[in-house]
Amino acid sequence: MNVLVYLLPLALLLGLTGLFAFLWSLKSGQYDDLDGAAVRVLSDDDLPSSAQPPAGKSPGGKSPGGKSPGGKSPGGKSPGGLSGRGAPKP
């Protein structure tokens, strides 16, 4: 029961801190434009204007050196025709 002497004020302090943070966010306008971010995600403004791939990537979508990222062969099969579980695919 002695632990309640510490936990009750701590819980009230955390609750009041959360309430004040929420009220501050309302006052500062954090919730003014709810639809703007959803529409902004759909715009393609961040795409580069040229058709060249980013530095370090070849045009075929494979990484330099002939191996695909993740150590797997192209097509998703590991060398030897085995799946990721070690069993042969039919």
C-alpha positions, 0 to 999 in steps of 0.5 A: 500500500505504501507504493500508492503514495508514489504511483498515484502522484506519478500517474496524475503528473503523467496524465496532466502532462499528456493533457497539457501537450494535447492542449498545446498542440490544439493551440499551435494549429497541429490539427488545422489541416487534416486532409493536406497531408493525405493529399500531399502523399499522393503527389509526385513532386519528389521524383527526379525530373530526369529518367536516370536511375539513382547513383549506384544502381544499374538501369536493369534494377539489379545492383552492381556486381550481378547479385540482387540485394539480399543475397538471393538470385533473380527470380526469388530462388536460391542457388540450387533450386531450393526454396527458403525452407530447404525443400525442393520446389516441384 
